[in-house]
Amino acid sequence: MKRKLPASGRASFLALPVVLLTFGLAGCGGGEHAAAVTAAPPVPVQMAVAVQKDMPRLIDSIGNVQSLRTVAIKSQVDGIIAQIHFREGDEVKAGDVLVSLDRRPFENGLSIARADLANARAEADQAAKDADRYTHLDQKEAISKEQLAQVQTKAETSRAQVQAKEAAVANAELQLSYAEIHAPIAGRTGQLLLHEGALVKANDVNQSIVTLNQLAPVSVAFAVPEDTLGAIRAALAAGGVTVAVSQSEAGLARTEGKLEFVDNAVDVSTGTVTLKAIFPNADHALWPGQFVHTESEVGIDRGAVVIPTSAIQTGQTGSQVFVVKPDHSVDLRPVKILRTVGDSALITEGVKGGETVVTDGQLRLVPGTKVEARTIAGVAAAQPGTATP
């Protein structure tokens, strides 16, 4: 007598061959299928090629353009302005006439001084003749010694009066020359503060006629931290410090500056030292009072390996970068950074020139991960072993 299996038992028994068949099929092509399942696609990243080149050592600061010479034009005598010989903003040369005062009072003073001189000379001539006559009379003992002394004293006094009158004439001529005010330096005139008909006073401390600024050459004054003073002094001793200035808003860039002045003390309130660089400024691109960005070159690192700062990651042991190997897998290496310049870092150990580093996408990477270069709008992707344009 046959025993019947329960329904559930029959279902399990019938399913067993199906399961075994499934395992059998899986075992037949297992190697290829497992490889297809475990192989991960390359991780898209941004790359850059390490470049070996000379890198200048720069000290950045903010500077202020200053005129080398600034002169407030004033009158040396009291007078009335008769004529202005320039317009505001004109370029003038040293010696050019800027302002003419009314000459008549000074010409009259000179005429009076010359008349006084002529009178003094006439009196001196007469006194000299009297002295000669009385000397002859004294030799004949026709006069007293006292009379001779009086006549000789008068002759000496007359000669002294002539010298005084000659000095008065020279002073009057000098006063007349002050009626014309000349430019003491070459430069650019500023705003005219007094006009024709205005009364000017001699050396008025409260009022000047115009201010004259020298524009070529000019200086740029800037302050640097005191801890850079040693590098600056060493560079000066080695041959000089080149200073470049720029202003992005105005499209200004000048690189021909030479450091000429280092202040003799550190400002204790700011911990900075004031420096001044001289620029030829023949085109007057630098304007007094203008603020500019300055870069002082104090040396050059020859053959430095340079990578973007975005490639550097901070790990438990310090700075590190992902280096892309020729097979497109990445290797995590520790690096030593000499210094950073803007968006670039100078590497002394860990990366060689020509090697490719990952600059973006590091969060998805581990050593051995395959990567591929990706591009963003306007930027070409770097390939391992090739330099970016």
Buried (B, 14 or more C-beta within 10 A) or exposed (E): EEEEEEEEEEEEEEEEEEEEEEEEEEEEEEEEEEEEEEEEEEBBBBBBBBBBEEBBBBBEBEBBBBBBEBBEBBBBBBBEBBEBBBEEEEEBEEEBBBBBBBBEBBBEBBEEBBEBBEEBBEBBBEBBEBBEEBEEBBEEEEBEEEEBEBBBEBBEEBBEBBEEBBEBBEEBBEBBEBBBBBBEBBBBBBEBBBEEEEEBEEEBEEEBBBBBBBBBBBBBBBBBEBEBBEBBBEBBEEEEBBBBBBBEEEEBEBEBBEBBEBBEEBEEEEEBBBBBBBBEBEEEBBBBEBEBBBBBBBBEBEEBBBBBEBBBBEEEEEBBBBBBBEEBBBEBBEBEBBEEBEEBBBBEEBBEBBBBBBBBBBEEBEEEBBBBBBEEEEEEBBBBEEEBE
